[in-house]
Amino acid sequence: MTSKTFKETLEQKGMASTRSASLVRAIDQLHSSVGAMDRSNLSLMWNEYSGLMEVLAEYARHSRCLNTFEDYKP
């Protein structure tokens, strides 16, 4: 886990706070949806949408309790 929130990290990199808030909400909802997937679908997501899964993993690294899903990475 990193010491800053994902939102703070985005803003530190230059993203406007008006954009970061809605983006973080969307990523959080996506993370929740992916978290309900079984192993087969998680593997499929890593194989077909690795960029998206990297975003979710980075988001999760900013939290104490979120799964990075990297155990399913090829």
All heavy atoms as a GROMACS GRO file, in nm:
protein
  586
    1MET      N    1   0.083  -0.118   0.000
    1MET     CA    2   0.000   0.000   0.000
    1MET      C    3   0.088   0.124   0.000
    1MET      O    4   0.189   0.130   0.066
    1MET     CB    5  -0.090   0.000   0.123
    1MET     CG    6  -0.181   0.120   0.126
    1MET     SD    7  -0.277   0.125   0.277
    1MET     CE    8  -0.266   0.298   0.310
    2THR      N    9   0.045   0.223  -0.075
    2THR     CA   10   0.117   0.351  -0.078
    2THR      C   11   0.051   0.446   0.022
    2THR      O   12  -0.063   0.427   0.062
    2THR     CB   13   0.117   0.413  -0.218
    2THR    OG1   14  -0.017   0.442  -0.254
    2THR    CG2   15   0.179   0.320  -0.320
    3SER      N   16   0.123   0.551   0.059
    3SER     CA   17   0.071   0.641   0.161
    3SER      C   18  -0.034   0.738   0.108
    3SER      O   19  -0.114   0.791   0.184
    3SER     CB   20   0.186   0.720   0.224
    3SER     OG   21   0.254   0.794   0.124
    4LYS      N   22  -0.037   0.762  -0.022
    4LYS     CA   23  -0.136   0.853  -0.080
    4LYS      C   24  -0.252   0.774  -0.139
    4LYS      O   25  -0.236   0.661  -0.184
    4LYS     CB   26  -0.072   0.936  -0.190
    4LYS     CG   27   0.031   1.032  -0.139
    4LYS     CD   28   0.082   1.118  -0.250
    4LYS     CE   29   0.186   1.211  -0.191
    4LYS     NZ   30   0.225   1.314  -0.279
    5THR      N   31  -0.367   0.839  -0.143
    5THR     CA   32  -0.481   0.776  -0.210
    5THR      C   33  -0.458   0.780  -0.361
    5THR      O   34  -0.375   0.859  -0.410
    5THR     CB   35  -0.612   0.847  -0.176
    5THR    OG1   36  -0.609   0.979  -0.232
    5THR    CG2   37  -0.637   0.852  -0.026
    6PHE      N   38  -0.532   0.700  -0.432
    6PHE     CA   39  -0.522   0.701  -0.578
    6PHE      C   40  -0.560   0.839  -0.632
    6PHE      O   41  -0.495   0.891  -0.722
    6PHE     CB   42  -0.611   0.592  -0.636
    6PHE     CG   43  -0.588   0.567  -0.783
    6PHE    CD1   44  -0.469   0.519  -0.829
    6PHE    CD2   45  -0.690   0.591  -0.874
    6PHE    CE1   46  -0.447   0.496  -0.965
    6PHE    CE2   47  -0.672   0.568  -1.009
    6PHE     CZ   48  -0.549   0.520  -1.055
    7LYS      N   49  -0.662   0.899  -0.574
    7LYS     CA   50  -0.707   1.032  -0.615
    7LYS      C   51  -0.595   1.134  -0.595
    7LYS      O   52  -0.567   1.216  -0.683
    7LYS     CB   53  -0.832   1.072  -0.537
    7LYS     CG   54  -0.891   1.206  -0.576
    7LYS     CD   55  -1.017   1.233  -0.494
    7LYS     CE   56  -1.086   1.362  -0.531
    7LYS     NZ   57  -1.005   1.481  -0.526
    8GLU      N   58  -0.530   1.129  -0.480
    8GLU     CA   59  -0.419   1.221  -0.453
    8GLU      C   60  -0.305   1.200  -0.552
    8GLU      O   61  -0.244   1.297  -0.598
    8GLU     CB   62  -0.368   1.201  -0.310
    8GLU     CG   63  -0.463   1.249  -0.204
    8GLU     CD   64  -0.422   1.207  -0.064
    8GLU    OE1   65  -0.350   1.106  -0.048
    8GLU    OE2   66  -0.464   1.275   0.030
    9THR      N   67  -0.278   1.076  -0.584
    9THR     CA   68  -0.172   1.045  -0.680
    9THR      C   69  -0.204   1.102  -0.818
    9THR      O   70  -0.118   1.162  -0.883
    9THR     CB   71  -0.150   0.893  -0.688
    9THR    OG1   72  -0.113   0.845  -0.559
    9THR    CG2   73  -0.041   0.857  -0.787
   10LEU      N   74  -0.328   1.084  -0.862
   10LEU     CA   75  -0.368   1.140  -0.991
   10LEU      C   76  -0.353   1.291  -0.993
   10LEU      O   77  -0.302   1.348  -1.091
   10LEU     CB   78  -0.514   1.103  -1.022
   10LEU     CG   79  -0.543   0.956  -1.050
   10LEU    CD1   80  -0.694   0.934  -1.060
   10LEU    CD2   81  -0.472   0.909  -1.176
   11GLU      N   82  -0.395   1.355  -0.886
   11GLU     CA   83  -0.387   1.501  -0.879
   11GLU      C   84  -0.243   1.548  -0.870
   11GLU      O   85  -0.207   1.650  -0.929
   11GLU     CB   86  -0.470   1.552  -0.762
   11GLU     CG   87  -0.619   1.532  -0.788
   11GLU     CD   88  -0.707   1.558  -0.667
   11GLU    OE1   89  -0.659   1.610  -0.564
   11GLU    OE2   90  -0.828   1.526  -0.676
   12GLN      N   91  -0.158   1.474  -0.802
   12GLN     CA   92  -0.016   1.508  -0.796
   12GLN      C   93   0.048   1.501  -0.934
   12GLN      O   94   0.138   1.577  -0.966
   12GLN     CB   95   0.056   1.414  -0.700
   12GLN     CG   96   0.203   1.446  -0.682
   12GLN     CD   97   0.272   1.350  -0.589
   12GLN    OE1   98   0.226   1.238  -0.566
   12GLN    NE2   99   0.384   1.392  -0.535
   13LYS      N  100  -0.003   1.410  -1.017
   13LYS     CA  101   0.050   1.396  -1.153
   13LYS      C  102  -0.009   1.499  -1.249
   13LYS      O  103   0.027   1.502  -1.366
   13LYS     CB  104   0.023   1.255  -1.205
   13LYS     CG  105   0.104   1.151  -1.130
   13LYS     CD  106   0.079   1.012  -1.182
   13LYS     CE  107   0.164   0.914  -1.104
   13LYS     NZ  108   0.174   0.783  -1.166
   14GLY      N  109  -0.104   1.581  -1.198
   14GLY     CA  110  -0.157   1.689  -1.280
   14GLY      C  111  -0.304   1.680  -1.317
   14GLY      O  112  -0.355   1.769  -1.386
   15MET      N  113  -0.373   1.577  -1.277
   15MET     CA  114  -0.514   1.566  -1.312
   15MET      C  115  -0.596   1.662  -1.225
   15MET      O  116  -0.572   1.674  -1.104
   15MET     CB  117  -0.566   1.423  -1.292
   15MET     CG  118  -0.711   1.406  -1.336
   15MET     SD  119  -0.770   1.236  -1.324
   15MET     CE  120  -0.690   1.165  -1.467
   16ALA      N  121  -0.692   1.728  -1.285
   16ALA     CA  122  -0.780   1.820  -1.212
   16ALA      C  123  -0.865   1.742  -1.113
   16ALA      O  124  -0.912   1.631  -1.143
   16ALA     CB  125  -0.869   1.895  -1.310
   17SER      N  126  -0.888   1.800  -0.997
   17SER     CA  127  -0.969   1.733  -0.895
   17SER      C  128  -1.111   1.707  -0.943
   17SER      O  129  -1.174   1.610  -0.901
   17SER     CB  130  -0.970   1.814  -0.765
   17SER     OG  131  -1.029   1.939  -0.786
   18THR      N  132  -1.160   1.792  -1.032
   18THR     CA  133  -1.295   1.772  -1.086
   18THR      C  134  -1.302   1.647  -1.174
   18THR      O  135  -1.408   1.590  -1.193
   18THR     CB  136  -1.340   1.894  -1.167
   18THR    OG1  137  -1.241   1.923  -1.267
   18THR    CG2  138  -1.358   2.016  -1.077
   19ARG      N  139  -1.191   1.604  -1.229
   19ARG     CA  140  -1.187   1.482  -1.312
   19ARG      C  141  -1.149   1.361  -1.229
   19ARG      O  142  -1.198   1.251  -1.252
   19ARG     CB  143  -1.087   1.496  -1.427
   19ARG     CG  144  -1.112   1.607  -1.525
   19ARG     CD  145  -1.247   1.595  -1.597
   19ARG     NE  146  -1.340   1.683  -1.530
   19ARG     CZ  147  -1.470   1.664  -1.517
   19ARG    NH1  148  -1.529   1.562  -1.567
   19ARG    NH2  149  -1.547   1.748  -1.452
   20SER      N  150  -1.059   1.380  -1.133
   20SER     CA  151  -1.010   1.265  -1.056
   20SER      C  152  -1.121   1.202  -0.972
   20SER      O  153  -1.126   1.080  -0.959
   20SER     CB  154  -0.892   1.304  -0.968
   20SER     OG  155  -0.931   1.399  -0.870
   21ALA      N  156  -1.208   1.282  -0.916
   21ALA     CA  157  -1.315   1.229  -0.831
   21ALA      C  158  -1.406   1.134  -0.908
   21ALA      O  159  -1.434   1.023  -0.861
   21ALA     CB  160  -1.395   1.343  -0.768
   22SER      N  161  -1.451   1.175  -1.025
   22SER     CA  162  -1.540   1.088  -1.102
   22SER      C  163  -1.467   0.966  -1.156
   22SER      O  164  -1.524   0.856  -1.162
   22SER     CB  165  -1.608   1.165  -1.215
   22SER     OG  166  -1.514   1.211  -1.309
   23LEU      N  167  -1.340   0.982  -1.192
   23LEU     CA  168  -1.262   0.869  -1.241
   23LEU      C  169  -1.243   0.765  -1.130
   23LEU      O  170  -1.261   0.645  -1.153
   23LEU     CB  171  -1.126   0.915  -1.293
   23LEU     CG  172  -1.036   0.805  -1.348
   23LEU    CD1  173  -1.101   0.735  -1.467
   23LEU    CD2  174  -0.901   0.861  -1.386
   24VAL      N  175  -1.212   0.811  -1.010
   24VAL     CA  176  -1.193   0.719  -0.898
   24VAL      C  177  -1.324   0.645  -0.866
   24VAL      O  178  -1.322   0.525  -0.838
   24VAL     CB  179  -1.136   0.792  -0.775
   24VAL    CG1  180  -1.144   0.706  -0.650
   24VAL    CG2  181  -0.992   0.834  -0.801
   25ARG      N  182  -1.435   0.713  -0.874
   25ARG     CA  183  -1.565   0.646  -0.851
   25ARG      C  184  -1.587   0.536  -0.955
   25ARG      O  185  -1.632   0.426  -0.922
   25ARG     CB  186  -1.680   0.746  -0.854
   25ARG     CG  187  -1.696   0.826  -0.727
   25ARG     CD  188  -1.827   0.903  -0.722
   25ARG     NE  189  -1.846   0.994  -0.835
   25ARG     CZ  190  -1.801   1.120  -0.839
   25ARG    NH1  191  -1.736   1.170  -0.737
   25ARG    NH2  192  -1.823   1.194  -0.946
   26ALA      N  193  -1.556   0.566  -1.081
   26ALA     CA  194  -1.575   0.468  -1.188
   26ALA      C  195  -1.481   0.349  -1.171
   26ALA      O  196  -1.522   0.233  -1.187
   26ALA     CB  197  -1.553   0.534  -1.323
   27ILE      N  198  -1.356   0.375  -1.137
   27ILE     CA  199  -1.260   0.267  -1.116
   27ILE      C  200  -1.300   0.182  -0.997
   27ILE      O  201  -1.289   0.060  -1.001
   27ILE     CB  202  -1.117   0.323  -1.101
   27ILE    CG1  203  -1.069   0.383  -1.234
   27ILE    CG2  204  -1.020   0.214  -1.055
   27ILE    CD1  205  -0.938   0.458  -1.225
   28ASP      N  206  -1.350   0.245  -0.892
   28ASP     CA  207  -1.395   0.170  -0.775
   28ASP      C  208  -1.510   0.076  -0.811
   28ASP      O  209  -1.512  -0.040  -0.769
   28ASP     CB  210  -1.438   0.266  -0.664
   28ASP     CG  211  -1.470   0.193  -0.536
   28ASP    OD1  212  -1.378   0.131  -0.478
   28ASP    OD2  213  -1.588   0.195  -0.496
   29GLN      N  214  -1.603   0.124  -0.890
   29GLN     CA  215  -1.715   0.039  -0.931
   29GLN      C  216  -1.666  -0.074  -1.021
   29GLN      O  217  -1.711  -0.189  -1.008
   29GLN     CB  218  -1.821   0.122  -1.003
   29GLN     CG  219  -1.947   0.045  -1.028
   29GLN     CD  220  -2.063   0.135  -1.067
   29GLN    OE1  221  -2.046   0.252  -1.095
   29GLN    NE2  222  -2.182   0.079  -1.069
   30LEU      N  223  -1.574  -0.045  -1.111
   30LEU     CA  224  -1.517  -0.148  -1.197
   30LEU      C  225  -1.441  -0.251  -1.114
   30LEU      O  226  -1.454  -0.372  -1.137
   30LEU     CB  227  -1.426  -0.085  -1.302
   30LEU     CG  228  -1.364  -0.178  -1.404
   30LEU    CD1  229  -1.471  -0.252  -1.483
   30LEU    CD2  230  -1.274  -0.100  -1.497
   31HIS      N  231  -1.365  -0.206  -1.016
   31HIS     CA  232  -1.292  -0.298  -0.929
   31HIS      C  233  -1.389  -0.391  -0.857
   31HIS      O  234  -1.364  -0.511  -0.847
   31HIS     CB  235  -1.207  -0.220  -0.829
   31HIS     CG  236  -1.116  -0.308  -0.749
   31HIS    ND1  237  -1.161  -0.380  -0.640
   31HIS    CD2  238  -0.984  -0.336  -0.763
   31HIS    CE1  239  -1.060  -0.449  -0.591
   31HIS    NE2  240  -0.951  -0.425  -0.663
   32SER      N  241  -1.498  -0.338  -0.812
   32SER     CA  242  -1.599  -0.418  -0.744
   32SER      C  243  -1.657  -0.524  -0.838
   32SER      O  244  -1.676  -0.640  -0.801
   32SER     CB  245  -1.709  -0.328  -0.691
   32SER     OG  246  -1.808  -0.401  -0.627
   33SER      N  247  -1.684  -0.485  -0.961
   33SER     CA  248  -1.740  -0.576  -1.060
   33SER      C  249  -1.641  -0.688  -1.094
   33SER      O  250  -1.677  -0.806  -1.098
   33SER     CB  251  -1.776  -0.498  -1.186
   33SER     OG  252  -1.842  -0.578  -1.278
   34VAL      N  253  -1.516  -0.652  -1.115
   34VAL     CA  254  -1.413  -0.752  -1.147
   34VAL      C  255  -1.390  -0.842  -1.026
   34VAL      O  256  -1.366  -0.962  -1.041
   34VAL     CB  257  -1.282  -0.682  -1.193
   34VAL    CG1  258  -1.166  -0.780  -1.202
   34VAL    CG2  259  -1.304  -0.615  -1.328
   35GLY      N  260  -1.403  -0.788  -0.907
   35GLY     CA  261  -1.384  -0.867  -0.786
   35GLY      C  262  -1.484  -0.980  -0.770
   35GLY      O  263  -1.459  -1.077  -0.698
   36ALA      N  264  -1.596  -0.971  -0.838
   36ALA     CA  265  -1.698  -1.076  -0.831
   36ALA      C  266  -1.674  -1.187  -0.934
   36ALA      O  267  -1.748  -1.285  -0.938
   36ALA     CB  268  -1.836  -1.014  -0.852
   37MET      N  269  -1.570  -1.173  -1.015
   37MET     CA  270  -1.543  -1.272  -1.120
   37MET      C  271  -1.473  -1.394  -1.065
   37MET      O  272  -1.398  -1.387  -0.968
   37MET     CB  273  -1.456  -1.209  -1.230
   37MET     CG  274  -1.527  -1.102  -1.308
   37MET     SD  275  -1.419  -1.036  -1.436
   37MET     CE  276  -1.528  -0.913  -1.506
   38ASP      N  277  -1.494  -1.508  -1.134
   38ASP     CA  278  -1.424  -1.631  -1.098
   38ASP      C  279  -1.286  -1.633  -1.164
   38ASP      O  280  -1.252  -1.544  -1.241
   38ASP     CB  281  -1.507  -1.753  -1.137
   38ASP     CG  282  -1.533  -1.766  -1.286
   38ASP    OD1  283  -1.470  -1.693  -1.366
   38ASP    OD2  284  -1.617  -1.848  -1.324
   39ARG      N  285  -1.209  -1.734  -1.130
   39ARG     CA  286  -1.071  -1.745  -1.181
   39ARG      C  287  -1.064  -1.740  -1.334
   39ARG      O  288  -0.977  -1.676  -1.390
   39ARG     CB  289  -1.007  -1.875  -1.134
   39ARG     CG  290  -0.979  -1.880  -0.989
   39ARG     CD  291  -0.923  -2.019  -0.950
   39ARG     NE  292  -0.889  -2.023  -0.810
   39ARG     CZ  293  -0.769  -1.995  -0.762
   39ARG    NH1  294  -0.672  -1.963  -0.844
   39ARG    NH2  295  -0.747  -2.000  -0.633
   40SER      N  296  -1.155  -1.809  -1.398
   40SER     CA  297  -1.155  -1.815  -1.544
   40SER      C  298  -1.173  -1.675  -1.605
   40SER      O  299  -1.101  -1.636  -1.697
   40SER     CB  300  -1.265  -1.909  -1.592
   40SER     OG  301  -1.274  -1.908  -1.732
   41ASN      N  302  -1.268  -1.601  -1.552
   41ASN     CA  303  -1.293  -1.467  -1.604
   41ASN      C  304  -1.181  -1.369  -1.568
   41ASN      O  305  -1.149  -1.280  -1.646
   41ASN     CB  306  -1.428  -1.416  -1.557
   41ASN     CG  307  -1.540  -1.481  -1.633
   41ASN    OD1  308  -1.545  -1.477  -1.755
   41ASN    ND2  309  -1.631  -1.544  -1.562
   42LEU      N  310  -1.122  -1.385  -1.450
   42LEU     CA  311  -1.009  -1.300  -1.414
   42LEU      C  312  -0.890  -1.325  -1.507
   42LEU      O  313  -0.824  -1.230  -1.550
   42LEU     CB  314  -0.969  -1.323  -1.268
   42LEU     CG  315  -1.064  -1.263  -1.165
   42LEU    CD1  316  -1.035  -1.319  -1.027
   42LEU    CD2  317  -1.056  -1.111  -1.166
   43SER      N  318  -0.866  -1.450  -1.539
   43SER     CA  319  -0.759  -1.483  -1.634
   43SER      C  320  -0.789  -1.425  -1.772
   43SER      O  321  -0.700  -1.370  -1.838
   43SER     CB  322  -0.740  -1.634  -1.645
   43SER     OG  323  -0.691  -1.686  -1.524
   44LEU      N  324  -0.913  -1.435  -1.814
   44LEU     CA  325  -0.955  -1.378  -1.941
   44LEU      C  326  -0.931  -1.227  -1.943
   44LEU      O  327  -0.879  -1.172  -2.040
   44LEU     CB  328  -1.102  -1.407  -1.967
   44LEU     CG  329  -1.156  -1.340  -2.092
   44LEU    CD1  330  -1.196  -1.444  -2.194
   44LEU    CD2  331  -1.274  -1.252  -2.059
   45MET      N  332  -0.967  -1.160  -1.834
   45MET     CA  333  -0.947  -1.015  -1.826
   45MET      C  334  -0.800  -0.980  -1.837
   45MET      O  335  -0.763  -0.886  -1.908
   45MET     CB  336  -1.005  -0.960  -1.694
   45MET     CG  337  -1.156  -0.963  -1.687
   45MET     SD  338  -1.238  -0.858  -1.809
   45MET     CE  339  -1.190  -0.695  -1.750
   46TRP      N  340  -0.712  -1.053  -1.768
   46TRP     CA  341  -0.568  -1.025  -1.778
   46TRP      C  342  -0.516  -1.052  -1.919
   46TRP      O  343  -0.432  -0.978  -1.969
   46TRP     CB  344  -0.490  -1.108  -1.677
   46TRP     CG  345  -0.478  -1.040  -1.544
   46TRP    CD1  346  -0.542  -1.075  -1.429
   46TRP    CD2  347  -0.400  -0.925  -1.512
   46TRP    NE1  348  -0.508  -0.989  -1.328
   46TRP    CE2  349  -0.420  -0.896  -1.376
   46TRP    CE3  350  -0.315  -0.843  -1.585
   46TRP    CZ2  351  -0.359  -0.789  -1.311
   46TRP    CZ3  352  -0.253  -0.736  -1.521
   46TRP    CH2  353  -0.275  -0.710  -1.385
   47ASN      N  354  -0.565  -1.158  -1.982
   47ASN     CA  355  -0.517  -1.191  -2.116
   47ASN      C  356  -0.566  -1.094  -2.222
   47ASN      O  357  -0.493  -1.060  -2.315
   47ASN     CB  358  -0.558  -1.334  -2.153
   47ASN     CG  359  -0.474  -1.436  -2.082
   47ASN    OD1  360  -0.353  -1.423  -2.071
   47ASN    ND2  361  -0.539  -1.540  -2.032
   48GLU      N  362  -0.689  -1.051  -2.212
   48GLU     CA  363  -0.750  -0.968  -2.316
   48GLU      C  364  -0.750  -0.818  -2.285
   48GLU      O  365  -0.756  -0.736  -2.376
   48GLU     CB  366  -0.894  -1.014  -2.341
   48GLU     CG  367  -0.906  -1.158  -2.387
   48GLU     CD  368  -0.838  -1.182  -2.521
   48GLU    OE1  369  -0.840  -1.092  -2.608
   48GLU    OE2  370  -0.782  -1.292  -2.538
   49TYR      N  371  -0.747  -0.783  -2.157
   49TYR     CA  372  -0.758  -0.642  -2.117
   49TYR      C  373  -0.655  -0.609  -2.010
   49TYR      O  374  -0.687  -0.555  -1.904
   49TYR     CB  375  -0.900  -0.612  -2.066
   49TYR     CG  376  -1.005  -0.646  -2.169
   49TYR    CD1  377  -1.080  -0.763  -2.157
   49TYR    CD2  378  -1.026  -0.564  -2.278
   49TYR    CE1  379  -1.175  -0.796  -2.252
   49TYR    CE2  380  -1.121  -0.597  -2.373
   49TYR     CZ  381  -1.195  -0.713  -2.360
   49TYR     OH  382  -1.287  -0.746  -2.456
   50SER      N  383  -0.530  -0.642  -2.039
   50SER     CA  384  -0.424  -0.626  -1.939
   50SER      C  385  -0.407  -0.480  -1.895
   50SER      O  386  -0.378  -0.453  -1.778
   50SER     CB  387  -0.292  -0.682  -1.989
   50SER     OG  388  -0.252  -0.615  -2.107
   51GLY      N  389  -0.426  -0.386  -1.986
   51GLY     CA  390  -0.413  -0.245  -1.951
   51GLY      C  391  -0.516  -0.204  -1.847
   51GLY      O  392  -0.483  -0.134  -1.749
   52LEU      N  393  -0.636  -0.249  -1.864
   52LEU     CA  394  -0.742  -0.221  -1.768
   52LEU      C  395  -0.711  -0.285  -1.633
   52LEU      O  396  -0.727  -0.223  -1.527
   52LEU     CB  397  -0.876  -0.273  -1.821
   52LEU     CG  398  -0.997  -0.256  -1.732
   52LEU    CD1  399  -1.026  -0.109  -1.708
   52LEU    CD2  400  -1.116  -0.324  -1.795
   53MET      N  401  -0.664  -0.408  -1.637
   53MET     CA  402  -0.631  -0.477  -1.513
   53MET      C  403  -0.513  -0.413  -1.441
   53MET      O  404  -0.510  -0.409  -1.318
   53MET     CB  405  -0.604  -0.626  -1.541
   53MET     CG  406  -0.726  -0.702  -1.592
   53MET     SD  407  -0.867  -0.696  -1.478
   53MET     CE  408  -0.809  -0.803  -1.348
   54GLU      N  409  -0.419  -0.357  -1.515
   54GLU     CA  410  -0.307  -0.284  -1.454
   54GLU      C  411  -0.358  -0.161  -1.380
   54GLU      O  412  -0.309  -0.127  -1.272
   54GLU     CB  413  -0.202  -0.246  -1.558
   54GLU     CG  414  -0.125  -0.362  -1.615
   54GLU     CD  415  -0.028  -0.428  -1.517
   54GLU    OE1  416  -0.006  -0.376  -1.406
   54GLU    OE2  417   0.025  -0.535  -1.552
   55VAL      N  418  -0.457  -0.093  -1.438
   55VAL     CA  419  -0.517   0.023  -1.370
   55VAL      C  420  -0.582  -0.020  -1.240
   55VAL      O  421  -0.565   0.044  -1.136
   55VAL     CB  422  -0.618   0.095  -1.462
   55VAL    CG1  423  -0.697   0.200  -1.385
   55VAL    CG2  424  -0.547   0.158  -1.581
   56LEU      N  425  -0.657  -0.131  -1.244
   56LEU     CA  426  -0.722  -0.180  -1.123
   56LEU      C  427  -0.620  -0.222  -1.018
   56LEU      O  428  -0.639  -0.197  -0.899
   56LEU     CB  429  -0.815  -0.297  -1.156
   56LEU     CG  430  -0.935  -0.263  -1.244
   56LEU    CD1  431  -1.018  -0.388  -1.271
   56LEU    CD2  432  -1.019  -0.154  -1.185
   57ALA      N  433  -0.511  -0.283  -1.062
   57ALA     CA  434  -0.406  -0.324  -0.968
   57ALA      C  435  -0.342  -0.201  -0.903
   57ALA      O  436  -0.318  -0.199  -0.782
   57ALA     CB  437  -0.301  -0.410  -1.039
   58GLU      N  438  -0.315  -0.100  -0.983
   58GLU     CA  439  -0.257   0.024  -0.929
   58GLU      C  440  -0.354   0.090  -0.831
   58GLU      O  441  -0.314   0.137  -0.724
   58GLU     CB  442  -0.222   0.119  -1.042
   58GLU     CG  443  -0.159   0.249  -0.997
   58GLU     CD  444  -0.026   0.232  -0.926
   58GLU    OE1  445   0.041   0.128  -0.945
   58GLU    OE2  446   0.011   0.322  -0.849
   59TYR      N  447  -0.480   0.093  -0.865
   59TYR     CA  448  -0.582   0.147  -0.775
   59TYR      C  449  -0.581   0.071  -0.642
   59TYR      O  450  -0.584   0.130  -0.535
   59TYR     CB  451  -0.719   0.138  -0.843
   59TYR     CG  452  -0.834   0.177  -0.756
   59TYR    CD1  453  -0.855   0.308  -0.718
   59TYR    CD2  454  -0.924   0.080  -0.711
   59TYR    CE1  455  -0.963   0.344  -0.637
   59TYR    CE2  456  -1.032   0.115  -0.630
   59TYR     CZ  457  -1.050   0.247  -0.593
   59TYR     OH  458  -1.156   0.281  -0.513
   60ALA      N  459  -0.575  -0.061  -0.650
   60ALA     CA  460  -0.578  -0.145  -0.530
   60ALA      C  461  -0.455  -0.125  -0.443
   60ALA      O  462  -0.463  -0.138  -0.320
   60ALA     CB  463  -0.592  -0.292  -0.570
   61ARG      N  464  -0.342  -0.094  -0.503
   61ARG     CA  465  -0.220  -0.072  -0.425
   61ARG      C  466  -0.231   0.048  -0.331
   61ARG      O  467  -0.154   0.062  -0.238
   61ARG     CB  468  -0.100  -0.054  -0.518
   61ARG     CG  469  -0.054  -0.182  -0.580
   61ARG     CD  470   0.074  -0.164  -0.661
   61ARG     NE  471   0.083  -0.270  -0.757
   61ARG     CZ  472   0.053  -0.259  -0.887
   61ARG    NH1  473   0.017  -0.143  -0.938
   61ARG    NH2  474   0.062  -0.363  -0.966
   62HIS      N  475  -0.327   0.133  -0.356
   62HIS     CA  476  -0.347   0.252  -0.272
   62HIS      C  477  -0.446   0.225  -0.159
   62HIS      O  478  -0.489   0.318  -0.092
   62HIS     CB  479  -0.396   0.369  -0.359
   62HIS     CG  480  -0.291   0.419  -0.452
   62HIS    ND1  481  -0.202   0.518  -0.418
   62HIS    CD2  482  -0.258   0.382  -0.578
   62HIS    CE1  483  -0.121   0.541  -0.518
   62HIS    NE2  484  -0.152   0.459  -0.617
   63SER      N  485  -0.481   0.101  -0.140
   63SER     CA  486  -0.577   0.063  -0.036
   63SER      C  487  -0.520  -0.053   0.047
   63SER      O  488  -0.444  -0.134  -0.005
   63SER     CB  489  -0.708   0.020  -0.099
   63SER     OG  490  -0.795  -0.032  -0.003
   64ARG      N  491  -0.561  -0.062   0.169
   64ARG     CA  492  -0.514  -0.170   0.255
   64ARG      C  493  -0.585  -0.302   0.229
   64ARG      O  494  -0.535  -0.407   0.263
   64ARG     CB  495  -0.534  -0.133   0.401
   64ARG     CG  496  -0.448  -0.022   0.444
   64ARG     CD  497  -0.471   0.014   0.587
   64ARG     NE  498  -0.396   0.136   0.613
   64ARG     CZ  499  -0.365   0.180   0.730
   64ARG    NH1  500  -0.405   0.115   0.836
   64ARG    NH2  501  -0.297   0.290   0.744
   65CYS      N  502  -0.703  -0.295   0.172
   65CYS     CA  503  -0.783  -0.418   0.167
   65CYS      C  504  -0.826  -0.462   0.027
   65CYS      O  505  -0.897  -0.560   0.015
   65CYS     CB  506  -0.906  -0.400   0.255
   65CYS     SG  507  -1.012  -0.265   0.204
   66LEU      N  508  -0.785  -0.393  -0.077
   66LEU     CA  509  -0.831  -0.431  -0.211
   66LEU      C  510  -0.736  -0.530  -0.277
   66LEU      O  511  -0.615  -0.523  -0.261
   66LEU     CB  512  -0.846  -0.308  -0.300
   66LEU     CG  513  -0.955  -0.210  -0.261
   66LEU    CD1  514  -0.958  -0.092  -0.359
   66LEU    CD2  515  -1.091  -0.277  -0.255
   67ASN      N  516  -0.794  -0.619  -0.354
   67ASN     CA  517  -0.720  -0.721  -0.429
   67ASN      C  518  -0.662  -0.658  -0.555
   67ASN      O  519  -0.733  -0.588  -0.628
   67ASN     CB  520  -0.817  -0.834  -0.464
   67ASN     CG  521  -0.749  -0.955  -0.522
   67ASN    OD1  522  -0.637  -0.949  -0.569
   67ASN    ND2  523  -0.820  -1.066  -0.520
   68THR      N  524  -0.536  -0.686  -0.584
   68THR     CA  525  -0.474  -0.639  -0.708
   68THR      C  526  -0.504  -0.733  -0.825
   68THR      O  527  -0.477  -0.698  -0.939
   68THR     CB  528  -0.322  -0.626  -0.694
   68THR    OG1  529  -0.266  -0.755  -0.671
   68THR    CG2  530  -0.284  -0.527  -0.586
   69PHE      N  531  -0.553  -0.851  -0.796
   69PHE     CA  532  -0.585  -0.953  -0.896
   69PHE      C  533  -0.461  -1.003  -0.970
   69PHE      O  534  -0.472  -1.073  -1.071
   69PHE     CB  535  -0.688  -0.905  -0.998
   69PHE     CG  536  -0.814  -0.848  -0.937
   69PHE    CD1  537  -0.848  -0.714  -0.956
   69PHE    CD2  538  -0.896  -0.925  -0.858
   69PHE    CE1  539  -0.961  -0.661  -0.900
   69PHE    CE2  540  -1.011  -0.872  -0.800
   69PHE     CZ  541  -1.043  -0.739  -0.821
   70GLU      N  542  -0.344  -0.970  -0.922
   70GLU     CA  543  -0.221  -1.009  -0.992
   70GLU      C  544  -0.192  -1.158  -0.984
   70GLU      O  545  -0.110  -1.209  -1.062
   70GLU     CB  546  -0.104  -0.926  -0.942
   70GLU     CG  547  -0.118  -0.781  -0.983
   70GLU     CD  548  -0.008  -0.691  -0.931
   70GLU    OE1  549   0.018  -0.694  -0.809
   70GLU    OE2  550   0.050  -0.618  -1.012
   71ASP      N  551  -0.260  -1.229  -0.896
   71ASP     CA  552  -0.244  -1.374  -0.891
   71ASP      C  553  -0.294  -1.442  -1.018
   71ASP      O  554  -0.262  -1.557  -1.044
   71ASP     CB  555  -0.319  -1.434  -0.772
   71ASP     CG  556  -0.259  -1.393  -0.639
   71ASP    OD1  557  -0.144  -1.345  -0.636
   71ASP    OD2  558  -0.328  -1.406  -0.536
   72TYR      N  559  -0.373  -1.371  -1.096
   72TYR     CA  560  -0.432  -1.427  -1.219
   72TYR      C  561  -0.364  -1.376  -1.344
   72TYR      O  562  -0.405  -1.407  -1.455
   72TYR     CB  563  -0.582  -1.394  -1.222
   72TYR     CG  564  -0.652  -1.438  -1.096
   72TYR    CD1  565  -0.674  -1.349  -0.993
   72TYR    CD2  566  -0.687  -1.571  -1.078
   72TYR    CE1  567  -0.733  -1.392  -0.874
   72TYR    CE2  568  -0.745  -1.615  -0.960
   72TYR     CZ  569  -0.768  -1.524  -0.859
   72TYR     OH  570  -0.826  -1.565  -0.741
   73LYS      N  571  -0.259  -1.299  -1.325
   73LYS     CA  572  -0.182  -1.244  -1.436
   73LYS      C  573  -0.104  -1.356  -1.504
   73LYS      O  574  -0.043  -1.438  -1.435
   73LYS     CB  575  -0.087  -1.139  -1.378
   73LYS     CG  576  -0.030  -1.044  -1.476
   73LYS     CD  577   0.051  -0.940  -1.398
   73LYS     CE  578   0.102  -0.834  -1.489
   73LYS     NZ  579   0.175  -0.729  -1.415
   74PRO      N  580  -0.105  -1.359  -1.636
   74PRO     CA  581  -0.030  -1.466  -1.705
   74PRO      C  582   0.121  -1.453  -1.690
   74PRO      O  583   0.172  -1.350  -1.661
   74PRO     CB  584  -0.071  -1.451  -1.852
   74PRO     CG  585  -0.133  -1.317  -1.865
   74PRO     CD  586  -0.171  -1.272  -1.728
   0.00000   0.00000   0.00000
